[in-house]
Amino acid sequence: MLCFGQRMVAKFIQLFMGPSEGLRAKLLRGVIGGIGIKAVYLPIQFAVGVLLARMLGPEGLGVYAFVIALVHLLVVVAQFGFPAFLVRSVAVSRAKNAFAEIKRMLVGAGQIVLLLSLTLLGIGLIWLMGYGFKGIPHSALMAGFFLIPLLALTATTCGAIRGLGHVIVGQLSEEIIRPVTFLLVLLAFWSSGIVLSPERALLAYGFAAFLGLALAVTLLFYRLPKLEGNTLVDTQRSQLLRQSLPFLLLAGAQVMNYQTDVLMLGLLATQEQIGLYRVSLQVAEGLGVVLYAASLAIAPQLARLHAQGDWLNIQRILVYSHRGGALAVLPLALVLILFSGPLIAFVFGEVFRPAQGALNILALGKIAYATVGFSGLALSMLGRPGAATIIMLVTVGMNVVLNFVLIPRYGIEGAALATAVSQFVVNAGGILYLWHQLDYDFSALGRRKKTIEEI
């Protein structure tokens, strides 16, 4: 039955999109596959969020959310930008059939990420001996720090798999195995009557992350092109560090922009407010499923087209992606805004109803974000990660300032407003920069340039 369905999809693509190896067909297959993965991931992740909220309560969920936000920030440092770097660089080397170069990058990146992860883990454990965060148990932070190498190595491995052209396979570990395992462990706790604490939730997440890493490594070895002989290659780690540094700064700025409000709520508000905000953020992020799936599909295509200098097709991909994303997000966001209060109370519990104001603000922000949401990806894949980093760092600074001003006065609504504004500004700034540098408008309002034959 599955094979029959795959053949039907292939026939559909060939009928409506042209030859199976055409650009549109490849893009459509990637988008459909990405949406399929997200269609499985989203309800699973949503169920995980519901269980965590109901089993931990606002305060316990706040502790868990704060630790996860801190860990994700440290994971970005441990990754050193290699997930995005490998997507682009492996795709370019694969187009040139430079398989020895691919092996060099993968071995070197793996060594660097492992060393950085273990270093950060050790520093975190030493820091806990004398310091910590007010209101956050040391045991929860310790459990969180052990997630660093698992998450960093998984993301790096999955980036390499996507760079090899296996977009769907490159999402299985992070989007399927990890959340499914986490959900099953939580359900086991729920059914057996075990009281869930933030520490236990983090340990369960660590077990799921370990299984995800094991699958990612297995898939990479299976998909990696075979080289003749077993000759060792010079990894040139110092060169890799220089090349991946702009991607590190960009990824760090992106995560900081995303996690700033959660971390600053931990500094300026209560753990209960963090828990409320976590619920609103989780629901709002569901609106971005189409954008995320499309980004995974178009990233290798953008890198390949950039290597070929095909700017017309680059513009076509980005403009169509922005338009399609905006049309998909708009009706969903409006429906969510109309029913946010009853939805939150019914799913997460009446105690989480105060999160509806923050959810409405985040939903409005998603509508604006969808029109320019792929600019950061475009900057990275088109060889301009440095410019993207500068724009992002400016936005992070604005986000911090807005949080300092808005959180004390408006609480979680202020944090939501800071996030919505900063996410739109960073991507709009990237679009304007590319327009100025390349004379191509990649936003949803961009008009496609005509070829010489069309003029």
Secondary structure as GFF3:
##gff-version 3
##sequence-region A 1 455
A	DSSP	alpha_helix	2	17	.	.	.	ID=ss1
A	DSSP	alpha_helix	23	79	.	.	.	ID=ss2
A	DSSP	alpha_helix	82	95	.	.	.	ID=ss3
A	DSSP	alpha_helix	99	130	.	.	.	ID=ss4
A	DSSP	alpha_helix	138	145	.	.	.	ID=ss5
A	DSSP	alpha_helix	147	163	.	.	.	ID=ss6
A	DSSP	three_ten_helix	169	171	.	.	.	ID=ss7
A	DSSP	alpha_helix	172	172	.	.	.	ID=ss8
A	DSSP	pi_helix	173	177	.	.	.	ID=ss9
A	DSSP	alpha_helix	178	192	.	.	.	ID=ss10
A	DSSP	alpha_helix	198	223	.	.	.	ID=ss11
A	DSSP	alpha_helix	237	268	.	.	.	ID=ss12
A	DSSP	alpha_helix	271	285	.	.	.	ID=ss13
A	DSSP	three_ten_helix	286	288	.	.	.	ID=ss14
A	DSSP	alpha_helix	289	308	.	.	.	ID=ss15
A	DSSP	alpha_helix	311	338	.	.	.	ID=ss16
A	DSSP	alpha_helix	340	348	.	.	.	ID=ss17
A	DSSP	three_ten_helix	350	355	.	.	.	ID=ss18
A	DSSP	alpha_helix	356	370	.	.	.	ID=ss19
A	DSSP	alpha_helix	375	381	.	.	.	ID=ss20
A	DSSP	alpha_helix	385	410	.	.	.	ID=ss21
A	DSSP	alpha_helix	412	438	.	.	.	ID=ss22
###
